[in-house]
Amino acid sequence: MLLRTTCLLALLASPAVHAADYYVSPEGKDTQAGTSAAPFREIRKALTVIAPGDTVHVADGSYKGFDAVGLGSATTTTTLVAPGGKAIITKTTDRGINNPNNMVVWQCTRVVFDGFQSFQAGSAAMRIVECSQVTVRNCVFGDNQRWGIVTSHSDDILIENNDCYGSIEQNGIYVA
């Protein structure tokens, strides 16, 4: 009885977990704190500090392509949102020659990408691999070499209200 009471008191005394909000802006600097008053410059930087349940708010502007790896958890939703709908993820060559995708989402769980744009990727604007419960909504992906959005080995993916057009070799959205 004493052990159960002690465990219950420890749970009740634990501080509530509060998800954090981070901000990214073309006027920001990656050496800043990622707050609304002192935003990061790149989405890449925000991805190195967020925890499951956090939200990254991305201002309109141009940002380097990124790899979102291992984000999220089974019990909370992590969100990357571009509320203005004009956060453009650009083609980059600094992530290795084998990464022709503008955004790579790999081994993530319960992550939402909302309101992004990306164009002219060497392969896909967004590639989702080995993920579960990833949502892509309100995005615009155009004129990519193969796909706007491509998924592989991913469960419970929600792709809604996106505009994918002008894929050169394949399809706008390809779910495998």
N, C-alpha and C positions, 0 to 999 in steps of 0.2 A: 504494500500500500504506500509506503514512504517513497519508493522508487517512482511509482506512477504519479504521485503528487508532485515530486521534484521535477519530473519531466514536463508535466503540464504547466507548472509555474515557469519553467525555463522557456517554453513556447510562448506563453502569454507575455513574458517580459522581453522577448526579442523585438527589436525595432522593426517596424513595417518596412518592407523593401519598396523603395520608390524608384521607378524607372526614370532615367535621366533623359533630358532633351539636349541634343547637340545641334549646332548650326554651321552651315557651310555657305560661303559667299565668294564671288570673284574678288571682292575687296578684302577678304580675310587673309590670315597668315597661318600656316601650319604650326607655328611656334606659339600661337595663342591658345586660349582655353576651350574654344569651341562653343562659347556662350553666344547668346543673341547679340551682345555688345562687342564680343571679341571672337568672331567666327573663324573656323578653319578655312583654308583656301581650297583644299581638295577633298573630295569624298573619300579618297584613299586614306587620308589622315583620320577621318572620323571612324573608318572601319577598324582602325588599330586600337581605338579606345572604347568602343561601345560594348555593352553587355546585353544579354538577353532581356528583352522588354523595353529597351531604349528606343528613342525616335531620333532620326537624323532629318533635319529640315534643310532642304537645299534650295537656295535662292536661284532665280533665273540667271543664266550665264553659261559659260563654256567650261567644261571640266575634263580632265584626262580620264581615259578608260581605266577600269578598275577590276580587281578580283575580290569578290566577296566569298570568303572561305570559312566554313564552320560557324556561321552566324546562327543565332537563335537557340531555342530550346523547345522541348515538348510541352512546356507549361505556360510560356509567355510568347507574345508576338513582338518581333522587332520590326520597325518600320523605317523605310527610307522614303521620304516624300518630297516632291517638288511642287509645292502648292500653286505656283504661278504657271506650271506646265511648260516652262521654257528653259529648263535645265538640260543642256545639251552635252551628252557624253561623246567625246571625240575619239577618233581613231588614233592610237598611239603605237609606237614601236619600242618602247622602253621596258616592256614586260616579257621580252624573249621572242625569238623568231617563231616559236610554235604557238603563239597566242594572237591569232588574227581577229579575235572577237573583242568588241568594244567593252562589253560587260560580261564577266564570267561569275556565275553563281554556282558554287560547288559545295556539296555536303552541308547545306543549310536546312534549318527546320523552322517553320512558322515565321517566315520573313515576307514582308510586303514591300514591293517597289511600286510607287505610285507617281505618275505624272512626268516621267522622263522622256527625252527625245534622244535618238542616236541615228546617225546616217553614215553610209559609205564604209561600213566595216569590211575588212578583208574576208570575213566569213559571216558571222552573225552579229547583230546589234546586241543581243542578249542570249547567252548560252547557259542553260540550267542543267546541271549534271549531279546525279546522286543526291537529290534533295527530297524533302517531304514538306508538304503544305506551304509551298511558295506561291504567292499571289503577285501577278503582274497586271496592273490596271492603269487605264488612262495614259498610256504611253504612245508615242509616235516613233516608228522605226521605218526608215526608207532608204531605197537605193543601195542595199547591202549586197555583197557578192553572192551569198547563199541564202540566208534567212534573216527575217526580222527577229523572230524568237524561235529557238530550237531547244527541245528538252530531250534528255536521255536518262534512263534509269531513275526516274523521279516519280514519286507517288503524290496523289492528291494535289495536283497543280491547278490553280485557278488563273485563267487568262481571260480578262474581261475588259471590254470597252477600249481596246487598243486599235491603232491604225497602223497596219504593216503593208507597205507597197513597194513596188519596183525591185523586188529581189531578182538578181540577174540569172543565177543558175538553178535555184530551187524554188522554195515556197516562202510566203510571208510568215506563216506560223507552221512549224513542224513539230508534232508531239510524237516521240518515239518511246 
